[in-house]
Amino acid sequence: MTAGAQTGAIIVDCLEYSRPSRKRFLEWRDGHVGCVHVTVAVWETARETLSVLGHWNDLFAENADLIAPARTAAEIREVVSSGRTAVVLGFQNTSPFEDDIRLVQVFHDLGVRIVQLTYNTQNSIAAGCWEDDDAGLSTHVGRQFVKELNQVGMLVDLSHCSERTCLDTIEFSQVPVAITHANPLEFVGTDVELGRRPKSSTVLRELASAGGVVGLSPYVRMLKNGVKTTEQEFVDMISWTVERFGVEHVALGTDFYTGYDVEAVKWWRMGRWGRESPVPIDESAPVVEWPTWFQSPAAFPTLVSTMMRSGFTAADLDLVLGGNWLRLFEQTFDRPSA
């Protein structure tokens, strides 16, 4: 499975959270997407997450002609070579661990490979990007969990973390970490709808220096011109990021989601801990809009064509479309336990 006739690169989308269905998996096939990192938990407890994992097991069995789970970089390549999309399971929060460090190994054994430390808010491990008081990575709980994630072979994700949490974790982690889905603050500016989500150049510079990877996203709430952003402008952002932080450290994480109603959005924004969302939700508007040029992952081939017209070489495409993620997965998923 490739990005089309123009390149042999494996496309890795390092964050999607659509309601899973065969229709979604067919879009992956139509977009020649080789691997997708999917979210199985945000605020869910350990027990609730087990049910989500059980549902994914059913989906793998029912759609075995289109998708298969992957726990290592080698398994991703094997699935891709079979003409299917490899699925990597991940958390967008550490809630399923319930502050029990032993559950890290348990969920690793069940196939989870990517873990975001916090989803926007403060927890016992770290501070999220919504917090005004940025406490960073917890000296005790946070460091213990990052060490455990490193040792079992789970990739640490900092996408919704605060500035200090990002910098603390990049420095403390024994292996490179990821920002699976965020855009550069210096490029998109502070006026984007989700103004606390983009990452500073300081964070991106340190991430790259430590061998990490950032996945750029066409999510309109993190784009300079919102839903009016053109495909060329998105590619310009990729080029800008590559020029400043190195082609070996830039990739894609679309944050694409569809199939949900406003109740799901409320769950993501406030879980059980709030009665109203800190970020306003317009219940009269569509749950989400996507640019006309990226209505689903089936649009990847046209994005690749635009990247080629913008000067990305075959070697560049191999790295940005998936090679950088595969390298990072090899360094983390396949790492022997300490």
C-alpha positions in Angstrom: 0.0 0.0 0.0 1.6 3.3 -1.1 0.8 6.9 -1.5 0.0 6.2 -5.1 2.0 5.8 -8.3 4.0 8.9 -7.5 5.9 7.5 -4.4 6.5 4.3 -2.6 6.3 5.8 0.8 4.1 4.3 3.6 1.6 6.8 4.8 1.3 6.9 8.6 -1.5 9.1 10.1 -0.4 9.4 13.7 -3.8 10.4 15.1 -7.4 9.8 14.1 -10.4 9.6 16.3 -13.4 8.9 14.0 -16.1 6.6 15.2 -14.7 3.3 13.8 -16.7 1.6 11.0 -16.1 -0.2 7.8 -16.8 3.1 5.9 -13.8 4.7 7.7 -11.6 1.7 6.9 -12.5 1.9 3.2 -11.5 5.6 3.3 -8.1 4.5 4.6 -7.8 2.0 1.7 -8.9 4.6 -0.8 -6.3 7.1 0.6 -3.6 4.4 0.5 -3.0 4.9 4.2 -0.7 2.3 5.5 -1.0 2.9 9.3 -3.3 4.8 11.6 -2.9 5.6 15.3 -6.4 5.5 16.7 -7.6 6.8 20.1 -9.2 4.3 22.4 -9.4 6.4 25.5 -9.6 10.0 26.7 -11.3 10.2 30.1 -12.3 6.5 30.3 -11.5 4.4 33.4 -9.5 1.2 33.1 -12.7 -0.9 32.9 -14.3 1.3 30.3 -11.1 1.2 28.2 -11.2 -2.6 28.3 -14.6 -2.5 26.7 -13.3 -0.2 23.9 -10.4 -2.6 23.3 -12.9 -5.5 23.1 -14.8 -3.5 20.5 -11.7 -3.0 18.5 -11.0 -6.8 18.6 -14.4 -7.3 17.1 -13.7 -4.7 14.4 -10.4 -6.4 13.5 -12.2 -9.8 13.1 -15.1 -8.3 11.1 -12.9 -6.3 8.8 -9.8 -8.5 8.5 -9.7 -7.8 4.8 -9.0 -4.1 5.4 -7.3 -3.7 8.8 -5.1 -5.5 11.3 -3.6 -4.5 14.7 0.1 -3.8 14.9 2.3 -3.7 18.0 5.7 -3.2 16.4 7.2 -1.3 13.4 7.8 -4.7 11.8 4.2 -5.7 12.2 3.1 -2.4 10.6 5.2 -3.2 7.5 3.8 -6.8 7.4 0.3 -5.5 7.4 1.0 -2.9 4.8 2.6 -5.5 2.6 -0.6 -7.5 2.8 -2.5 -4.6 1.3 -4.3 -3.6 4.5 -4.0 -0.7 7.0 -2.2 -1.3 10.2 -3.9 0.1 13.4 -1.9 1.3 16.4 -3.9 1.7 19.6 -3.3 4.7 21.8 -4.6 6.9 24.7 -5.1 10.6 24.6 -4.8 10.7 28.4 -3.4 8.6 31.2 -6.9 8.2 32.8 -7.1 4.5 32.1 -4.0 3.9 34.3 -5.9 5.3 37.3 -2.6 6.3 38.8 -1.6 2.6 39.1 1.8 2.3 37.5 1.3 -1.5 37.0 -1.5 -0.9 34.6 1.1 0.5 32.1 2.4 -3.0 31.5 -1.1 -4.5 31.5 -2.3 -2.2 28.7 0.9 -2.7 26.8 0.2 -6.4 26.9 -3.2 -5.6 25.4 -1.7 -3.8 22.5 -1.7 -0.1 23.5 1.5 1.6 22.2 1.0 5.4 22.4 0.1 7.4 25.5 -0.5 11.1 25.8 0.3 12.3 29.3 -2.6 14.6 29.8 -5.6 15.8 27.8 -5.7 19.6 28.2 -6.0 19.7 32.0 -3.8 19.0 35.1 -3.6 15.5 36.4 -1.3 13.8 38.8 1.3 13.2 36.0 1.5 16.6 34.3 -0.1 19.9 33.4 -2.2 20.2 30.2 -2.2 23.1 27.8 -5.4 24.6 29.2 -3.8 25.3 32.6 -2.9 28.9 33.5 -0.4 27.7 36.2 2.0 25.4 34.3 3.5 23.0 36.8 5.0 20.8 34.1 5.9 17.1 34.6 5.2 15.9 38.1 8.5 15.4 40.0 7.4 12.1 41.4 4.3 10.6 39.7 5.0 12.0 36.3 8.7 10.9 36.2 7.8 7.5 37.4 5.2 7.0 34.7 7.4 8.4 31.9 10.2 6.0 33.0 7.7 3.1 33.0 6.3 4.0 29.6 9.9 4.1 28.3 10.7 0.7 29.8 7.7 -1.2 28.5 7.9 0.3 25.0 5.1 2.9 24.8 5.6 6.1 22.9 5.0 9.2 25.0 2.8 11.8 23.3 2.7 15.5 24.3 0.1 16.9 21.9 -2.3 18.3 24.5 0.4 19.0 27.2 1.6 22.4 28.5 4.8 24.1 27.4 6.7 23.1 30.6 5.3 19.6 30.5 6.6 19.2 27.0 10.1 20.6 27.8 10.4 18.6 31.1 9.4 15.4 29.4 11.6 15.8 26.4 14.5 16.3 28.8 13.6 13.5 31.2 12.5 10.7 28.8 15.2 8.1 28.1 14.0 7.8 24.4 12.6 10.3 21.9 9.0 11.4 22.4 6.2 12.6 20.0 3.8 15.3 19.4 1.4 13.3 17.3 -1.0 16.1 16.3 -0.2 19.8 16.7 0.9 22.7 14.5 3.7 25.2 15.0 2.5 28.3 17.0 5.0 30.6 15.2 3.4 29.7 11.9 -0.4 29.6 12.7 -0.4 32.4 15.3 -2.2 32.8 18.5 -5.6 33.7 17.0 -6.5 30.1 16.0 -9.6 28.8 17.7 -7.7 26.4 19.9 -5.0 28.9 20.6 -3.3 26.8 23.4 -2.9 23.7 21.3 -0.1 24.7 18.8 3.5 24.2 20.0 6.1 26.9 20.4 9.3 26.9 18.4 11.2 26.3 21.6 9.3 23.0 22.2 9.7 21.9 18.6 13.4 22.7 18.6 14.0 20.7 21.7 11.8 17.9 20.4 13.8 17.6 17.3 17.1 17.9 19.1 16.1 14.9 21.2 15.1 12.9 18.1 11.4 13.3 18.4 8.7 13.9 15.7 5.8 16.3 15.3 2.7 15.4 13.3 1.1 18.3 11.5 -2.7 18.5 11.3 -5.3 19.9 8.9 -7.8 20.3 11.8 -9.3 23.7 11.1 -9.3 24.9 14.7 -5.5 24.8 14.6 -4.9 26.3 11.1 -4.0 30.0 10.4 -7.0 30.6 8.1 -9.3 28.1 9.7 -11.7 26.3 7.3 -10.6 28.6 4.5 -7.0 27.3 4.6 -6.1 25.9 1.2 -4.2 22.7 0.6 -1.2 24.7 -0.7 -1.2 26.8 2.6 -1.2 23.5 4.6 1.7 22.2 2.5 3.5 25.6 3.0 3.2 24.9 6.8 4.8 21.5 6.3 7.6 23.1 4.3 8.1 25.8 6.9 8.3 23.3 9.7 10.8 21.1 7.7 13.0 24.1 7.0 13.2 25.1 10.7 13.3 21.8 12.5 14.6 19.2 10.0 12.8 16.9 7.6 13.6 13.9 9.9 11.4 15.4 12.6 8.2 16.4 10.7 5.3 14.1 9.9 1.5 14.0 9.8 -1.1 13.5 12.4 -4.4 14.7 11.0 -6.6 14.6 14.2 -9.3 13.6 11.7 -12.6 12.7 13.3 -16.2 12.2 12.2 -19.3 10.3 13.1 -19.9 11.9 16.5 -22.6 14.2 17.9 -22.3 17.1 20.3 -22.4 14.9 23.3 -19.1 13.3 22.3 -17.6 16.8 22.0 -18.8 17.6 25.5 -17.2 14.3 26.8 -13.9 15.3 25.2 -14.0 18.8 26.5 -15.0 18.2 30.1 -15.3 14.4 30.8 -17.0 13.9 34.2 -15.2 16.7 35.9 -17.1 19.7 34.6 -20.7 20.9 34.1 -19.7 23.2 31.3 -16.8 23.3 28.9 -13.9 25.7 29.5 -13.8 26.1 25.7 -17.3 27.1 24.4 -19.3 24.6 22.3 -21.7 26.0 19.7 -24.4 23.3 19.7 -26.1 24.9 16.7 -23.0 24.5 14.5 -21.7 21.2 12.9 -19.6 19.1 15.3 -16.6 19.7 13.1 -15.8 21.1 9.7 -12.8 20.0 7.5 -11.2 21.8 4.6 -12.8 21.1 1.2 -9.5 19.4 0.2 -9.5 17.0 3.2 -12.9 15.7 3.8 -11.6 12.2 4.8 -8.3 10.3 4.7 -9.2 9.3 1.1 -7.8 12.7 0.2 -4.2 11.8 1.0 -3.1 11.2 -2.7 -4.0 14.7 -3.7 -2.1 16.1 -0.7 0.9 14.0 -1.8 0.6 15.5 -5.3 0.6 19.0 -3.9 3.6 18.3 -1.8 5.4 17.0 -4.9 4.6 20.1 -6.9 5.9 22.2 -3.9 9.3 20.6 -4.2 9.3 17.7 -1.8 11.6 15.0 -3.1 10.9 11.3 -3.0 13.3 11.0 0.0 11.5 13.9 1.7 8.1 12.3 1.1 9.3 8.9 2.4 10.2 10.6 5.7 7.3 13.0 6.2 4.5 10.7 5.0 5.5 7.8 7.3 9.3 7.1 7.5 9.8 9.3 10.5 7.0 7.7 12.5 8.3 4.2 11.6 11.7 5.1 12.8 10.3 6.5 16.1 8.1 3.4 16.5 11.2 1.2 16.1 13.0 3.2 18.8 10.1 2.8 21.2 7.8 -0.1 20.5 10.7 -2.4 19.7 12.9 -1.3 22.6 13.8 -4.1 25.0 12.5 -3.5 28.5 15.2 -2.1 30.8 
